[in-house]
Amino acid sequence: MKLKTLFFVLFAWGVTVAYARELPELFPSPRRVHVTGETYPLPPACALAGVSEADSAAVRALKEELPFRVVSPKEASYTIYIGKKGDKSIKKYARLIPSQPEGYYLSVTGREIVLAGADARGTYYAVKTLAQLVKNNRLPGIEIIDYPDIRFRGVVEGFYGKPWSFADRVSQFRFYGDAKLNTYIYGPKDDPYHSSPNWRLPYPEKEAARLSELVRIARANHVDFVWAVHPGQDIRWNDADRQKLVEKFEAMYRLGVRSFAVFFDDISGEGTDPLRKAELLNFLDDRFVKTKPDVTPLIMCPTEYNKSWSDPEKGYLVTLGEELNPSVQVMWTGDRVISDITRDGLDWINPRIRRPAYIWWNFPVSDYVRDHLLLGPVYGIETDIAPSAMAGFVANPMEHAEASKIAVYGVAAYAWNMQAYDSLQAWNGALRYLMPGDADALRTFAAHNSDPGPNGHGYRRDESTEIREEAVRFVEAYKKGEKPDGARMLREFKKITEAADRLLVNKENPALVKEIEPWLHQFRLLGETGREVLAMAASGSREEFLRKYNHVRALKELSFQVDRSYNQNPYQPGVKTATLVLQPFVNEVLVTAVTRHNAKYGDTLRVETDYCPHRLVSNVPQLQYLPLQLKNNRVLISPLLEVVKWQPGQWVEIRLDRAYPLSAIDLNFGVAGVSEWGKLEVSAGDGAWRSVPLSAKGTLYKAVPEKTAVRSVRFTHTGSGEKQVYLRQFVVTLAEE
């Protein structure tokens, strides 16, 4: 490092520390900042130099963010220079502008502001940074040189479930502009014109007009609207379908789309052939993408999109790496469908696909745990990865668009400046961005709603971290017969109730409140229940204990009603909150308190906690960790939307807590012919199994067992060769006893 540069860095650091109280927190963290310690009032009038050449979105944002009166240069005592490298207005600052795409140079002095981008988008980002610097109608004296680590950064709307609304997407694009995210990939699974069987058809006029408007709004916020097609389930590898894809791309191009993707995820059959995929994608790249200079590189999502699903012997990924045009981007979710993103993981995939992976990070997506919200900090994405190892980084969000901004904010901070990324800092910044006035209440709610609970992917997150050790300490002491101090837990439950009430009436962000309202009601009930359970544990009289016990039973009933009334999707219906630490704490203290009371007074009070007494057991890796659901008299495996690769001899079993007579067993694996390669059996729990015949209607198989008590229900792959299926339904209905 040269002496002059070293002096600059040390000086900037020293001044920044001294000036920290005055300088607003910038998001994402800039790469190089030098502050002078001076502050200046916002100019009421100034001249604008470079408006005729500058990016129109940047100029518009400048006028919106810093309202001032524009005057001629002769009248002005203050000037704002705005433009990109090569423009006359900023020629004398050209050497200070970073060469990286989307980079910018920004400076504020007592006489001028310079907003100089490496390109149009860099100019826009300079304006967005300037807007963050305003505090109490003043600006600091400052110099910033900044640029992103990762070229393509943003979100892929690729979840299963209810797609985002038009208003959701508009709000997202404006947020992405603020967060310096440049990519939105449109791939909602429930859009019939995106996927099979209607991907060949043009959008109806009304839908096409709305998509065109979304593309326009995205562009106004410097976001690439990437339209994705998902043709793999029924594609025919012929000239007719190739031409249909080109025609669809041309139709989307006429709507304003300038970025495209082809998805082959979560399919089976002929559509998985890597060589034919490469031929098709190269055809699209050569005949469409490369013929249009304003179209960004083509993106593809492979069928083997994570390490656990790859089969090195078949060479799927290697074939794509060797055969695909070098410009085609290849998406990757990591070691598993849902996993952390690590340097080792990228070192494994990049040599195989012969290019940097384009990361599709499945967080905070919750389509596999729809009764939970994932609102915690963004971590598990390593910061020592070389930026060049990733072509892009997009997060797959929840169907709750506004709530997803908490995690997307963290992704934006990470993808812009990985070395400076601080998980908790980004999380707290997101909470303030969404609810400036009630950020502390939102923090309380989010801190206890971050873990997805048991799930088929085995992916878990920290939750209730600040209270976890205290909760464990209290339970351990209480179970030993001690009387631990519950003051800390009581304060937390009071804070929960207060936070829920404040958020329910919050007017800062109505969209967010509407999305999370069912969980807020459940959260409030948890706060009340926790307080009353602690009162039971500390109770000194039978009368007081019974009063608190009856209140807890009422609160549990209200919680049950919330769980059965809201969010009744067909996959994971209901509303779960704080399930990792606080719900188990409440239940354990409740059980211990009631047991101790019954022993002391000879009462026979019952304890009911919300749990499923039955178990799922399987040697199919993808099914081993799926949760069971108990809905009235129906015991069911939570559906899995990904392709299940089922090997001969593998089985899945629902093991009941005791023997019951059954009225029906329903199976739907998304394919016909199941009874030809598989066998359904039941057992009374004595080790003997007997087969049960299946009747079919399409892909739905039904069995009506004999009216004898059954303890276990098992389905086994008894055929040969791997079967690729979808676990859409496995339901055991208990007969009325």
DRENRO-657694 format. One record per residue: z, y, x negated of N, C-alpha, C in turn. Coordinates in steps of 0.1 Angstrom, whole numbers, plus 5000, padded with zeros to 4 digits. Layout:
<recs>
ZYXZYXZYX
...
</recs>
This chain:
<recs>
500049884991500050005000500050124991
499150224994499150344986500350434989
500750504978501950594979501850684991
500650754993500550845004500750785017
500150655019500250585031501750545034
502350505023503850465024504650575029
504350695023505150815026504950845041
503650835046503350865060504150775069
504150645066504850545074506350575075
506950595063508450625062508750755070
507950855068508150985075508050965090
507050895094506850875109508050795114
508450695107509550615112510850695113
511150775103512350855103512350965114
511151025116511151125127511151065140
510550945142510550875155511950835158
512750785149514150755152514950875156
514750985149515451115152515051165165
513851145169513251205181513251105193
513850985192513750885202514250925215
515251015215515851055228514851135236
513851205230512951285236511651215239
511251125231509951065232509950955243
509150965254509150855264508750725258
509150615264508750485260507250465263
506450425254505050415256504650265258
503750245268503350105271501850105273
501249995266501849905256502149985243
502949915235503349985223502250025214
502050155210500950195202501150135188
500050125180500050065167500650155157
500250285157500750385147501050515154
502350565152502750685159503450775149
503050895149503651005141504051115150
505351145150505851255158506351375149
506251495154506651615145508051665149
508551625160509851675165509751795173
508551855175508351965183507951925198
508252005207507751985221507052105226
506052085235505352205240505252195255
505252305262505052305277503652265280
503452195292502152165296501352295298
500152305293499352435295498952445310
499252565315498752585329497252605330
496652645319495152655319494652625305
493552565305492952525291491452505293
490852505281489452475281489252325278
488152265284487852125282486652125273
486752065262485552045253485051905253
483851885256483251745256483051685270
483351755280483251695294481951645297
480851715293479551665296479151535290
479751505279479451375272480551265274
481751305278482851215279482751125291
483451015290483450915300484050975313
483250955324483651025337485050975342
485350845340486650795345487750855336
487550875324488550935315488751085319
487751155322487851295326488551305340
488151215349488851215362490351185360
490651085352492051045350492851165344
492151235334492851345328493251455338
492351485347492551585357493651545367
493651415370494651365379496051355373
496151315360497451295354498051425349
497151515345497651645339496951765347
497451795359496851895367496952035360
495752095357495752225350494452295355
494452425352493352505356492352515344
491152475347490052475336489552615335
489552675323488952805320487952795309
487252905307486252905296486852905283
486152865272486752875259487253015255
486553115260486853255256488253295262
488453235274489753275281490953185277
490653075271491652975268492453005255
493752975256494552975244494852825240
494352735248494652595246493452515249
493052415241491852335243492152185243
491552115252491551965252490251915248
490151845237488951785232488951635236
487851595243487751465248486351405246
486351275242485051215239485251085231
484151025228484050905220483350935207
483550835198482950845185481450875186
480950975179479551015180479351145189
480351175197480251295205480451425197
479751525200479951655192481351705193
481951695205483251765207484351705198
484251585193485251535185484751495171
483651555167483051515155484051525143
484751635143485651655131486851565131
487051485142488151385142487651245140
486351225137485751095137486351005127
486751055115487350965105488750915109
489350975119490750925124490650825135
489450805140489250715152489150575146
489950475151489850335146488450285150
488050185142486750125144486750015154
487949965157488049855167487649895181
486949805188486649835202487849875210
487749975219488750025228489850105220
489750125208490650205200490550355203
491550425199491550575201492450645192
492150775190493050865183493450975193
494751005193495351105202496251195193
496151325196497051415189497351535199
498651575197499051695205499751795196
499251915196499852025189500152145198
500552255193500852365201499552435206
498452405201497152465204496152375210
496252245208495152155213495652015215
494951945223495051795225493751735222
493751625214492551555211492651415217
491651375224491551245230490251185226
490251105215489051055209489050905209
488050845216487950705216486950645207
487150515203486050445196484850425205
485150415218484150395228484650465241
483850455252484350515265485650465269
485850335268487150275273488250325264
488050335251489050395242489450535246
488550615250488850755255489650745267
489350655276490150635289491550595285
491750505276493150465272493850575265
493150665258493850775252494450865263
493650885274494150965285495450905291
495350765293496450695299497750705291
497550705277498750725269499250865270
498350965270498751105271499651125284
499251055295499951075307501451025306
501650925298502950865296503850965287
503251045280503951135271504651255278
504151285290504651395297506151365302
506951465298508451445302508951585305
509351605317509951735322508851845319
507651815322506551915321506351955306
506651875297506451905283505851785276
505151815265504551715256505151725242
505251605236505751615222504551635212
504951695201503951705190503851555184
502551505184502451365181501051335177
500951225169499651165165499751015167
498750955174498650815177497350755173
497350645165496150575163496450435168
495550385177495850265185494650185188
494850055190493749965194494349835198
493649755206494249625210494049515200
494949415201494749285194493749195199
493749175212492849085219491749155227
490549105225489449185231489449185246
489649065253489549065267491049025272
491549115280492949105285493049125300
493749045307493949065321494448955329
493748925340494248835351493048755356
493348625359492348545366493048505379
492348545390492848505403492348365406
493048265401492548135401493548035407
494448085415495548005421495047945434
495747835438495547775451496447845461
495947855473496747925483496048045489
496848135495496248255502495748355491
494448385491493848475482494448615484
494348695474494848835475493948915485
494549015491493749095500492949205493
492149265500491349375494492349485489
493349515497494349615492495049575480
495449445479496049385468495249405455
493949375456493149385444492949535440
492749625449492649765446493849815438
495049775443496349805437496349745423
495849625421495849565408495049635398
493849675403492849745393493449875388
494149945397494750075393495950045383
496649935386497749895376497149855363
496049775363495349735350494949855342
494449955349494050075341495250135334
496350145341497550205335498050115323
497849985325498449885315497449855304
496249915304495249895294494749745294
494649695306494049555308492549585312
491649505307490249525310489549415317
490249315321489549195327490249155340
489449135350489849065362488848955366
489248835366488348725369488548675383
487548695391487648655405487248505407
488248425410488048285412488948225422
489248285434490148235443489648095449
490447995448490047865452489647855467
490147945475489847935490488648025494
487948085484486648155488485548055489
485048025501483947925502482647955495
482448085492481148115485481348115470
482548085466482748075451482747925447
482947835457483147695453482247605462
482447475461481747385469482247385484
481347375493479847345492478947465493
479547585494478747705498478447795486
478647755474478447835462476947875461
476047785467474647815466474147925476
475047955485474648055496475048195492
474348295496474748435494475948475503
476748575498477748615507477248685519
477848665530477448745542477548895539
476848975547476749115544478149185543
479049155552480349225552481149185540
481149055536481949015524481249075512
479949075512479249125500479549275498
479649355509479949495508481349515502
482249435506483649455501483749415487
483049305483483049275469482449385460
481349445465480649555458481649675456
482449695467483349805466484449775456
484949655455485949615446485349625431
484149585429483549605416483549745412
483149835422483149985419484550035415
485549995422486950045419487449985406
487049855403487449805390486849885379
485549915380484849985370485450125368
485950185379486550325378487850315370
488450205369489650185361489450115348
488150105344487750035332488149895332
487949825343488249685344486949605346
486649505338485449425340485749325352
484949335362485149245374484249115370
484949005367484248885363484148795376
482948775380482748685392482548545387
483348455392483348315388482748225399
481948125395481448025405482047895401
482347805411482947675408482147565415
481047525408480047435414480247285411
481147255403481247115397481447005406
482047025418482346915426481146855433
480046935435478846875441477546915435
477646965422476447015416475446895413
474246925414473146825410472546875398
472446795388471946845375470346845375
469846945383468346955384467947095384
466647115384466147255383466447335396
466547265407466847335420468247405419
469247325414470547385414470747485402
470047465391470047565381469447705386
468447695394467847815400468747875410
469447795418470447845428471547925421
471947875409472947955402472448085397
471248085392470648215387470448305399
470048255410469848335422471248395426
472248315426473548365430474048475420
473848455407474248545397473448675399
472148665402471348785404471848865417
472248785427472748855439474048925436
474948865428476148935424475849055414
474849045406474449155397474049275406
473349245417472949355426474149425432
475249345434476449405439477249485429
476749485417477449555406478149475396
478249345398478949255388478149255375
478949265364478349265351479049165341
479849075347480648975340480648855348
480448735342480348605350481048495343
481548395351482148275346481748155355
481748045349481547915356482747825353
483347785364484547695364484247555367
484747465359484647315361486047255361
487047335365488447285365488647205378
489647105377490147035388489046965396
488146895389487046815396487046675390
486246595396486046455391484646425393
484146305388482846255391481846315381
480546325386479446365378479546505372
480346595379480446725374481246745361
481846635356482646645344481746615331
480546585333479646555321479546675311
480046665299480046785290478646815285
477746715283476446745278475646825288
475746775301474946845311475546985314
476846995313477447135314476947225304
476847175291476347265280474947305283
474147215287472747245290472647345301
473447335312473447425323473847565318
474947575311475547695307474647765297
473947695288473047755279471847815286
471447735297470347785305470647925312
471947925317472348055323472548165313
473048125301473148225291471848285286
470848195284469548235279468748305290
468748255302467848305312468448425320
469748435319470348545327471148645318
472248595312473148685305472448755294
471648685285471048755274469848845277
469348835290468248915294468749045300
470049065301470649185306471649245296
471249355290472149415279473449465284
473649485297474949535302475849425307
475549295304476349185309477249135297
478549115300479449065289479248915287
479748855276479548715273480048625285
479248515287479548415297480848345294
481648315304482948245303482748115310
483348005305483347875312484747815311
485247755322486447675322486047525322
486447455312486147315311486947225320
486547105322487347005330488546965322
488446935309489546915301490047045295
490847115303491147255299492547255293
493147145290494447145282494547015274
495347015264495446905254495846775260
496746775270497246655276496146585284
495146655288494046595296492846555287
492946595275491746565266491746425262
490546375260490346235255489446245242
490146245231489346265218488346155216
488546035221487545925219486245955227
486346015238485146045246484446175240
485246255233484646375226484146485235
484746495247484346605257484346735250
485446775244485646915239484746935227
484546825218483746835207482246855211
481846785221480546805227480246945231
481247005238481047145243480947235230
481847215220481847295209480547295201
479947175200478647155193477447205201
477447185214476247205222476147345228
477347405231477347535238476847645229
476047745235475747865227477047925221
476947975209478148035203478748145211
477948215219478448335226479248295239
479148175243479848135256481348115253
482148175260483648165259484148045266
485147975260485747855265487147875268
487547855281488947875285489847755282
491147785281492147685276493547725281
494247625287495547655292496747615282
496447555271497447515262497647365261
498747325257499047175255499047105268
499447175279499447115292498847215302
498847175315498347265325499047395325
500447375324501247495324502147475311
501947565302502647545289502747675281
503547675271503547795262502247795254
501947915248500847935240501347945226
500947855217501447845204500347855193
500647885181499747885170499247745167
500147645168499747505165498747465176
498947505188498047465199496647515197
496547645192495247705190494647645177
495447605168494847535156494247405160
494747345171494247215175492947235183
492847325192491647345200490547415194
490747515186489647605181488647525173
489047435163488047365156487247275164
487747225175487047135184485947205192
486347325197485347395205484547495196
484847505183484147585174484047735177
485147785183485247925186486647955190
487048075190488448105195488548075210
489648015214489847985228490048115236
489648105248489848215258491048165267
492248215265493448165271493548195286
493648095294493948105308495448055308
496348155309497748115309498248105323
498747985326499247955340500648005342
500748135341502048205344501748345349
502348395359503448335367503048265379
501848195379501348125390502448025396
502548025409503547945416502947855427
501647815426501047735436501547595436
502347555426502947425425504447425429
504947545431506347565435506347685445
505747675456505547795465506747845472
507847765471509147815477509947895467
509447915455510147995444509348115441
510048215435509348335429509648325414
508648365406508748365392508748505386
509848565385509948715382510648745369
510848645361511548665348510748715337
511348735326510648795314509448695309
508548755303507348675297507748635283
507848505281508148455268507448325266
507448265254506748135252505348155248
504948285245503648315239503948375225
503548295215504048325202503348455196
504148525189503548655184503048645170
503148525163502548515150501248455150
500548445161499148395162498248505157
497248475149496248575145495448615157
495348745160494548795171493148735172
492548705160491248645160491148505165
492348445167492348305172492148295187
492148415194492048415209490848505212
489948455220488848545224489248635236
490248585244490748655255492048595259
492748665268494048625273494248675287
494148585297494348625311495448535317
496248605325497348535332496848495346
497248375350497048335364498248365372
498148455382499348505389499748425401
500848475408501248425421500348475432
500448415444499748475455500348605459
501548635454502248755457501848855447
500848945450500149025441501149125434
501849195442502749305437503849245428
504449135433505449075425504949015411
503648975411503048925399502949035388
503049165392502949265382504049265372
505149205375506249195366505849115353
505249005356504748915344503548975338
502549025346501349085341501649205332
502649275335503049385326503449335312
504149225312504449165299503249115292
502349045299501049005293500349115287
500249225294499549345289500149395275
501449395275502149445263501849345251
501849215254501649115244500249125239
499249125248497849115244497349245236
498049355239497649475232498149485218
499449445216500149465203501149355201
500649235196501549115196502749135187
502549195175503649215166504749295171
504449395180505449475186506049425199
505549315203505949265217507449225217
508149285227509549255230509649215244
509949085246509949025260510849105270
512149135266513049195275512649345277
512149405266511749545268510649555278
509649465277508549465286508949435300
509949345302510449305315511149425321
511949495314512649605320511749725323
510649735314509649835317508949815330
508649685332507949645345508749675357
510049645356510949675368510949825371
511049905360511050055362509650105368
508650035363507250075368507150045383
507649935388507549895402508449965411
509749995406510750055414511650145406
511150265403511850355394513350375398
513550405411514850435416515750315418
515250205420516050085423515749975412
515450015400515149915390516249825387
517549875387518649795384518849685395
518649725408518749625419517649515417
516449565414515349465412515549375400
516249435390516549345378517549235382
518549275390519449165395518749055403
517849095411517048995419516148915410
515448985401514548905393515248815383
516348855378517148775369517548645374
517748635387518148505394516948445401
515748485399514548425406513448415395
513648335386512748315375512348175372
513148075375512847935372512147865384
511147785381510447725392511147605398
512247555392512847435397512147315393
512647195396511947075392510547075398
509547035389508147035393507346935385
506146905390505346805384504846835370
504846965367504447005353505547005343
506746995348507946995338508147125331
507547235337507647365331508847445337
509847485329510947555333511147685326
511947775332512147905327513647935328
514148025319515448065319515748145332
517048135336517448205349518948235348
519348345354520748385354521348375341
520648415330521148405317522448475314
522648585320523848665317525148615323
524948525333526148475340526348325338
525348255331525248115331526548055324
526848105312528048045305529348065313
529448175320530648205328530748105340
529548075346529447985357529847845352
529347795341529747665336531247655332
531747765326533147765322534047755335
533747825345534547825357534547685364
533347625365533247495372533947395364
533847395351534547295343536047305344
536547425344537947445345538447415359
537747445369538147425383538147275386
537147205381537147055383538346985376
538847045366540046985359541347015366
541247095377542447125384543047255380
542447335371542947465367542547565377
543047685376542647795384542047905376
540747895373540047985364539948125371
539848225362539648365367538248375372
538048405385536748415391536248555392
536848655385536548795387535048825383
534648765372533248785367532248735377
532448615382531548555392531548635405
532748675409532848755421532048885420
532148955409531349075407529949045408
529448935402528048905403527548875417
528348805425527948785439527948915447
528949005444528949135451527649215447
527349205434526149275429524849225436
524849085438523749025445523549075459
524649085466524549135480524149275481
524649365472524349505471522849515468
522349445458520949445453520049415465
520349305472519549265483519449375494
520549425497520549535508519749655503
519849695491519149815486517649785485
517249665481515849635481515249615494
515949565504515449555517515049685524
515749795520515449925526514650015516
514249965505513550045495512150085500
511950215498510650275503509650315492
510150285479509250315468508050225467
508250095471507149995469507149905481
506649955493506649865505505949735503
504849735495504149605493504949505487
505749545477506649445470507749395479
508349485486509449445495508949355506
507749375511507149285521506949145515
506449135503506249005497507448925495
508548995490509748925486510848925497
510548985509511548995519512248865523
511548755525512248625528513248585517
512848605505513748565494514948665493
514748795497515848885497516848845508
516448805519517348755529518148635524
517448545518518148425512519048465501
518648565493519448605482520748675487
520648755498521848815503522748715508
522248605515523148495520523848425508
523148415497523748355486524848435481
524748565480525748655476527048645484
526848635498527948625507528548485506
527748385504528248245503529048235490
528548285479529348275467530648345467
530748455474532048525475533048445483
532548385494533448305503533848175497
532948115489533347995482534448015471
534248135464535348165455536648195462
536548255474537748275482538448145486
537548045489538147915492538847855480
538247865468538847815456540147875453
540348005457541548075454542548085465
542148015476542948025489544347965486
545348025492546647975491547247915504
546447925515546947875528545847795535
546247695543545347615551544547705560
545247795567544547885577543447965570
543748025559542748105552541548025547
541847905542540847815537539847775548
540447735560539647695571538747815576
539247935576538448045580537248065571
537548065558536448075548535447955549
536047835551535147715552534147735564
534647775575533847795587532747905585
533148005577532148115574531048055565
531447975555530447925546529547825554
530047755563529147665571528147745579
528647865584527747955591526648005582
527048055570526148105561525148005556
525547875555524647765551523647745562
524047755575523147735586522147855586
522647975584521648085583520648065572
521148015560520247995549519247885553
519647785560518747675565517647735574
518047825583517147885592516047965585
516548045574515548115566514548025559
515147915554514247815547513247755556
513547735569512647665578511847765587
512047895585511347995593510248075585
510448085572509548165564508748085554
507648135550506848065540506547925543
506147895555505947755559504547705555
504247705542502947645537503047495537
501947425537501947275538502347205525
502647285514502847215501504347215497
504847335495506347355492506847455501
507047425514507447525524508947565521
509247685525510647725525510847845515
512147875513512547995505513747955497
513547935484514547905474514848015465
516148035462516548145453517648105444
517648145432518748125422519047975421
518147885420518347745421518847685408
518647755396519047685384520547695381
521147805384522547825380523447855392
523147955400524047995410524147905422
522947855427523047755438523847635434
523647575423524447455419525947495417
526247615412527547665411528247675424
527647735434528247745448528447605453
527547515452527647375457528847295450
528847305437529947235430531347285433
531447415434532747475437533147435451
532147445460532347405474532847265476
532147175470532547025471533947005465
534147065454535447045447536647105456
536347225461537347295470537647205482
536647155489536847085501537546945498
537146885488537746755484539246775481
539546885474540946905470541746945483
541147025492541747055504542046935513
541046845515541246725523542346635517
542446625504543446545498544846605500
544946735501546246805502546746805517
545746825526546246845540545846725549
545146625543544746515552543646545561
542946655559541746685568540546605564
539546605572538246535569537146635571
537246745564536146845564534946785557
533746815563532446765557531846875548
531146825538530446925530528946895530
528146995534526746975534526047075525
525347025515524647115506523147075507
522347175504520847165506520247085494
520046955496519446875486518746755492
517946685484517246565489517946445483
518446355491519146245486518246135481
516946145484516046035480515346065467
514745965460514145985447512745945446
512046015437510645965434510745905420
510045785419510045705407508545675404
508045695392506645665389506445645375
505445565371504945565357503645625355
503145705365502045785364502545925358
502145955345502746075339502646205347
501546225354501346345362502246355374
502846235378503646235391505046215388
505446195376506846155373507846265377
507546385376508446495378508246575391
507346525400507146585413508446585421
508746695428509946695436509646625450
510646565456510546515470511046625479
510446625491510846715501511446635513
512446685520512946625532512846725543
511946695552511646775564511946705577
513146725582513546655594513646505590
512846425597512846275594511646235585
511046335578509946305570510346325555
510046225547510246225532508846235526
508546335518507246345513507246395498
506246355491506046395478505246535478
505746625471505046755470503646735465
502646785473501246755469500946815455
499946755449499546795435498046835437
497646955433496246995435495346965424
495846925412495046885401494546745402
493546705395493046565394494146475388
494446365394495446275389494646155383
494846125370494146015363495045895364
494745805373495645695376495045565369
495845505361495445385353495845255360
495145145358495545025364497044985361
497744935371499044895369500045005371
499645125372500545235374500845255389
502045305392502545305406503345435408
503545465421504445575425505245525437
506545555436507445495446508445605452
508645605465509645685471510845585474
511945615467513145535468514145605477
514445555488515345615498516845595494
517745675499519145665495519745535501
519145485512519645365518518445305526
518645195532517545135540517445195554
516145225557515945285570514745215577
514745205590513545155597512545275596
511245245594510145345593509245345605
508745465608507845465619506345485614
506245535602504845555597504845585582
503845545575503545585561502145645561
502045765555500645835555500345865540
499145825536498645845523497245925524
497046015515495746085513495646115499
494746045492494446065478493146135476
492546195486491346275485490146195483
490146065483489045975481489045865491
487845805494487845695503487945565494
488045455501488145325494489445295487
490445355490491745345483492245195485
492145135496492645005498491844895490
490744935485489944845476490544835462
491244935458491744925444493244945443
493944965455495344985455496044905465
497344895464498144815473499444895477
499744905490500944965495501944855498
503144875493504244775495505544845499
506344765506507744815509508744705505
509944755503511044665499512344705506
513144605509514444635515515544665505
515144665492516044695482516644575475
516144455479516544335473515744285462
514744365457513844325447512644255451
512544215464511344155469510444265476
509144255473508144345479507244275488
506844345499505844285508504744385511
503544335511502344425513502344475528
501744595529501644655542500144695544
499444655554498044685556497844835559
496744885555496345025557495145035566
495145135575494045175583493545305578
492245325578491645445572490845525582
490945655580490145755588489745865577
488545845572488145935561488945905548
489646005543490445985531491945965535
492245975548493645955553493845805556
494945755550495345615552496645615559
496745525569498045515576498545375577
499845355577500445225578501645235588
501745135596502945125605503744995601
504745005593505544885589506244815601
506544695598507344625608508744695610
509344685621510544755624511744685617
511644685604512744635596513144745586
514444735582514944845573514244835559
513844955554513044965542513845065533
513945025520514645105510513645175501
512545115498511545175489510145145494
509245245492507845245495507045265482
506145185479505445195466503945175468
503145255461501745235460501345205446
500545095443500145055430498645045428
498145095417496745075413496644935408
496044845417495844705413494444665409
493544765408492144745404491944755389
490744785386490344805371489844945369
490044995357489445125354490245235360
490145355353490845475357490345525370
491245565379490845625392491245775391
490345855395490646005395490746045410
492046085414492346115428493046245428
493346285441494246405444495346355452
496546385448497746355456497946455467
497246445478497346535489498446505499
498746375501499746335511500246205507
501646195506502346065506503646095514
503646045526504746085535505245955541
506645945541507345835547508145895559
507845845571508545895583509545795587
510845845588511945755592511945745607
512145625612512245605626513645655631
513645695644514945735650515845605651
517045625646517945505646518845505659
</recs>
